[in-house]
C-alpha cells in the first residue's frame, strides 16, 4: 500500500503588475522559475522571522521585572 502523499492546496493572490515587474527583476539569477515560487519563498521567510521574534519576546526584561518586584515590596504586596 503506497504512502499517502501530502497534497498542498493553492490559492490565487493578485499582485499589482508594477510589483510583479520588480519581483521579476529581483528574481534574476536566483534560480526561481516563477513569481509564485519566489513570492512563496519570501513570504515564508517573513512569516518565519515574525514567528521567531514573537517567540523570543519577553513580557519584561530581568531589570524591569526586578523594578516591578521592588515596587510591589515597597507597597507591601510581597515580602
C-alpha positions in Angstrom: 0.0 0.0 0.0 1.7 3.3 -1.1 2.1 6.1 1.3 -0.5 8.8 1.0 1.2 11.9 -0.4 0.8 15.2 1.4 -1.2 17.4 -1.0 -0.8 21.1 -0.8 -3.7 23.2 -1.9 -3.1 26.6 -3.5 -5.0 29.8 -3.9 -4.6 32.8 -6.2 -3.3 36.1 -4.9 -3.5 39.2 -7.1 -0.3 41.3 -7.2 -0.2 44.7 -9.0 1.7 44.4 -12.3 4.3 47.0 -11.4 5.2 45.0 -8.3 5.4 41.8 -10.4 7.9 43.5 -12.7 10.0 44.5 -9.6 9.8 40.9 -8.4 10.9 39.6 -11.8 14.0 41.9 -11.6 14.9 40.7 -8.1 14.4 37.0 -9.2 17.1 37.3 -11.9 20.0 34.9 -11.1 18.2 33.3 -8.1 17.1 30.1 -9.7 13.5 30.7 -9.1 11.4 29.6 -12.0 8.2 31.6 -11.3 7.0 34.7 -9.5 4.8 32.4 -7.4 7.7 30.3 -6.2 9.7 33.4 -5.3 6.9 35.1 -3.5 6.1 31.9 -1.6 9.7 31.7 -0.5 9.9 35.4 0.6 6.6 35.1 2.5 7.8 32.0 4.3 10.9 33.9 5.3 8.9 36.9 6.6 6.5 34.7 8.5 9.3 32.7 10.0 11.1 35.8 11.1 7.9 37.3 12.7 7.2 34.0 14.5 10.7 33.8 15.8 10.6 37.4 17.1 7.3 36.6 18.8 8.7 33.5 20.5 11.8 35.5 21.7 9.8 38.4 23.2 9.6 38.6 27.0 6.9 40.5 28.9 9.7 42.2 30.9 13.4 42.3 30.9 15.1 41.0 34.1 15.8 44.6 35.1 12.1 45.6 34.6 11.0 42.5 36.5 13.2 43.4 39.4 11.8 47.0 39.4 8.2 45.7 39.5 9.0 43.3 42.3 10.7 46.1 44.3 7.7 48.4 43.8 5.4 45.6 45.0 7.6 45.1 48.0 7.6 48.8 48.7 3.8 48.8 48.6 3.6 45.8 50.9 2.2 43.3 48.4 5.1 40.9 48.5 7.8 40.1 51.1 
